[in-house]
Amino acid sequence: MHIPQELRYTREHEWIRLEADGTAVVGITDFAQSELGDIVFVELKPVGTELEQNAVFGTVEAVKTVSELYLPVAGQIIAHNEAVIQDPALINRDPYGAGWLIRIQPRDPAQIEGLLSAEEYQSMIGVR
């Protein structure tokens, strides 16, 4: 199970990476995609949508289930990963790279520091 050290994580299995320009990239973890199985559909709130921390920003649909996606920090959606909308299985193949979901403009980037570290997330999911 791959858990990149440089990312922060939520208890709902999203990850977030703060970029040098102050924006942030959000996706779901390797653990989440493996638990969901083959992802067949992604639906995301429109670009421009302002959301509070932990608000639902979309859903991913796998063969057997639909799972809501929760925003790790408050902010505005500024971009979707169009490649994932066209090919949702990208999330299964590369959850931390090509399978990212949205780019946001965080309202308060300091909220990211309050999220789980890689070690804390690893401990939460019980993976060694």
C-alpha positions in Angstrom: 0.0 0.0 0.0 1.6 3.3 -1.1 1.1 6.3 1.2 3.2 9.3 0.0 4.9 11.1 2.9 4.5 14.6 1.4 0.7 14.5 1.3 -1.9 15.1 4.1 -4.9 12.8 4.5 -8.5 12.8 5.8 -10.3 10.1 7.8 -12.6 9.7 4.8 -9.5 8.7 2.6 -8.9 11.8 0.6 -5.4 13.2 0.1 -4.3 16.8 -0.5 -1.1 18.4 -1.8 -0.4 22.1 -1.4 1.3 23.5 -4.6 3.9 26.2 -4.7 1.4 28.6 -6.2 -0.9 28.3 -3.2 -3.5 26.0 -4.9 -4.1 22.5 -3.7 -4.7 19.2 -5.5 -7.1 16.6 -4.1 -7.7 13.0 -4.8 -8.5 9.7 -3.1 -6.0 7.4 -1.5 -4.6 4.1 -2.8 -6.4 2.4 0.1 -9.7 4.0 -0.9 -9.5 3.0 -4.6 -8.5 -0.6 -3.6 -11.5 -0.9 -1.3 -13.9 0.5 -3.9 -12.7 -1.7 -6.7 -13.0 -0.8 -10.4 -14.1 2.8 -10.6 -16.5 3.4 -13.5 -17.9 7.0 -13.0 -16.8 10.2 -11.4 -19.2 13.2 -10.7 -17.7 16.5 -9.4 -19.3 19.8 -8.3 -18.8 22.5 -10.9 -15.7 24.6 -11.2 -16.3 27.8 -9.2 -18.1 26.1 -6.4 -17.2 27.3 -2.9 -17.3 24.6 -0.2 -16.6 24.4 3.5 -14.2 21.8 5.0 -15.6 18.3 4.9 -18.4 19.3 2.4 -19.2 16.8 -0.4 -17.5 17.8 -3.6 -18.5 14.8 -5.7 -18.9 11.1 -5.9 -17.0 8.1 -7.3 -19.0 5.1 -8.5 -17.5 1.7 -8.5 -19.0 -1.5 -9.9 -20.7 -2.3 -6.5 -21.0 1.0 -4.7 -21.1 4.8 -4.8 -18.9 6.8 -2.4 -19.1 10.5 -1.6 -15.9 12.7 -1.8 -15.2 15.1 1.0 -13.2 18.3 0.7 -10.2 18.2 3.0 -10.2 22.0 3.5 -12.5 24.9 2.8 -12.1 26.5 -0.6 -13.2 27.0 -4.2 -12.9 24.4 -6.9 -10.8 25.9 -9.7 -10.3 22.9 -12.0 -11.4 19.3 -12.6 -9.2 16.5 -13.9 -11.0 16.0 -17.2 -8.9 12.9 -17.9 -10.4 11.2 -14.9 -13.9 12.1 -16.0 -13.2 10.5 -19.4 -11.4 7.5 -17.9 -12.4 7.0 -14.2 -10.1 3.9 -14.0 -7.1 6.3 -13.9 -7.9 6.6 -10.2 -7.4 2.8 -9.8 -4.2 2.9 -11.8 -2.5 6.1 -10.4 -4.4 7.6 -7.4 -1.6 10.0 -6.5 -0.6 11.0 -10.0 -2.8 11.0 -13.1 -5.8 10.0 -11.0 -6.2 13.3 -9.1 -9.7 14.7 -9.0 -9.8 18.5 -8.4 -7.6 21.5 -7.9 -8.8 24.0 -5.3 -8.0 27.5 -4.0 -7.9 26.9 -0.2 -9.6 29.6 1.9 -7.1 28.9 4.8 -4.1 26.8 3.8 -3.3 26.3 7.5 -6.2 23.9 7.7 -4.0 21.4 5.7 -1.7 21.1 8.7 -4.6 19.9 10.8 -5.1 16.8 8.6 -3.5 13.4 9.1 0.2 12.9 8.3 1.2 9.8 6.3 2.1 8.0 9.5 -1.2 8.9 11.2 -3.1 7.8 8.1 -1.2 4.5 7.8 -1.9 3.8 11.5 -5.6 4.6 11.0 -6.0 2.1 8.2 -3.9 -0.5 9.9 -1.4 -1.0 7.2 2.3 -1.6 7.9 
